[in-house]
Amino acid sequence: MRQRICAVLDYAHARGWRTTEAPARSLATGKGLPKQAAGKHHAALPHAKVPAFLIRLRATGGVWGRLALEFAILTAARSQEVRLATWDEVDMKAGLWTVPGAHMKMKRGHVVPLSAQAMAVLRSALAVRIEGTELVFPGTNGNPMSDMTLLAVVRRTKEPTTVHGFRSSFRTWVAEKTNFPGEVAEAALAHQNHNEIERAYQRGALLDKRRKLMDAWGAYCERGTGNVVELKPKATS
């Protein structure tokens, strides 16, 4: 809300409708607003536990909920994007998943590079594909599964985490264990960059970097099966 108010005041100043932008600057630093209560974060699993979690996940039984959750973890995608995914969004040859804006939180299309591990999940889903539905991970009667379906799968593992929390696991892993720039991780999570020029650049230039990032994440998640990923330390100035 504060960002929206500041944007309105800045726009009014740029159009000459306000003679000063000082109030917007004060709001931007939090002055004049009541203190905000701490937001509630989604429970997340430490990234070091994700590989072992995936091993347990594959042993929980079931098909669609388990595959959908594993795909969500490997792509760092939101639950809705995975639950509504259709086969025409997936390019198996190019290893790309193009999520339409209608399925995205910010209503903008998003291209997800698919790691070898994510592609393996898709091949498993393709092997048991249900006729009459285009959904990659269909629910009952071929309809989209509910968010509670994925949460139920998580609860069967007895881990104190949420589906959305795995996005935090991914982001923390990038920050603590890799030398990938933060903007690449934010682009992978489909977080909006409020700088319009930088946002345009990211659309065209970060796909290759994001592919390398998702390949590294997939390999890291597979570490629990014996494949260890050695990542270069962050560069120092």
URNORMO-V818084 format. One record per pair of residues at least 12 apart in sequence whose ideal C-beta (glycine too) atoms are under 8 Angstrom apart, sorted by the first residue. I is the first residue (numbers start at 1). J is the second residue. Records with the same first field share a line. If there is no record, write none. Layout:
I=J / J
//
This chain:
2=27 / 28 / 30 / 33
3=194
5=24 / 27
6=24 / 27 / 28
9=21 / 23 / 24 / 27
10=24
41=168
42=162 / 164 / 165 / 167 / 168
43=160 / 161 / 162 / 165
44=161 / 162 / 165 / 166 / 167 / 168 / 169 / 172
45=159 / 161 / 165 / 166 / 169
46=169 / 172
47=169 / 170 / 172 / 173 / 176 / 177 / 220
49=159
50=73 / 166 / 169 / 173 / 220 / 221
51=220 / 221 / 222 / 223 / 224 / 225
52=224
53=157 / 159
54=70 / 73 / 221 / 222 / 224
55=224 / 225
56=157
57=69 / 70 / 153 / 157
58=70
60=153 / 156 / 157
62=153
63=128
64=125 / 137 / 138 / 139 / 145 / 149
65=137 / 145 / 149 / 150 / 152 / 153
66=153
67=121 / 124 / 125 / 137
68=82 / 83 / 136 / 137 / 145 / 149 / 150 / 153
69=150 / 153 / 154 / 163
70=121
71=85 / 118 / 121 / 122 / 125 / 136 / 137
72=150 / 163 / 166
73=166 / 169 / 170 / 221
74=115 / 117 / 118 / 121 / 214 / 217 / 218 / 221
75=97 / 112 / 114 / 118 / 214
76=166 / 167 / 170 / 171 / 188 / 189 / 214 / 217
77=99 / 112 / 167
78=104 / 105 / 164 / 167 / 190
79=147 / 150 / 163 / 164
80=103 / 105 / 147
81=99 / 103 / 104 / 110
82=136 / 137 / 150
83=137 / 139 / 144 / 145 / 146 / 147 / 149 / 150
84=103 / 135 / 144
85=97 / 99 / 103 / 135 / 136 / 137
86=134 / 135 / 136
87=126 / 129 / 134 / 135 / 136
88=134
89=136
90=114 / 122 / 136
92=119 / 122
95=113 / 114 / 119 / 211
96=111 / 112 / 113 / 114
97=111 / 112 / 114
98=110 / 111 / 112
99=111 / 112 / 190
104=190
105=190
106=190 / 192
108=190 / 192
110=190
111=207
112=188 / 214
113=207 / 210 / 211 / 214 / 215
114=214
115=214 / 215 / 217 / 218 / 219
116=215 / 218 / 219
117=218 / 219 / 221 / 222
118=214 / 218
122=136
125=137
130=142
147=163
150=163
151=163
167=189
170=185 / 188 / 189 / 217
171=185 / 189
173=217 / 220
174=213 / 217
177=220 / 231
178=213 / 216 / 231 / 234
179=231 / 232 / 233 / 234 / 235
180=209 / 212 / 213 / 216
181=209
183=198 / 202 / 206
184=206 / 209 / 210 / 213
185=213
187=202 / 206 / 210
188=210 / 213 / 214
216=229 / 231
//
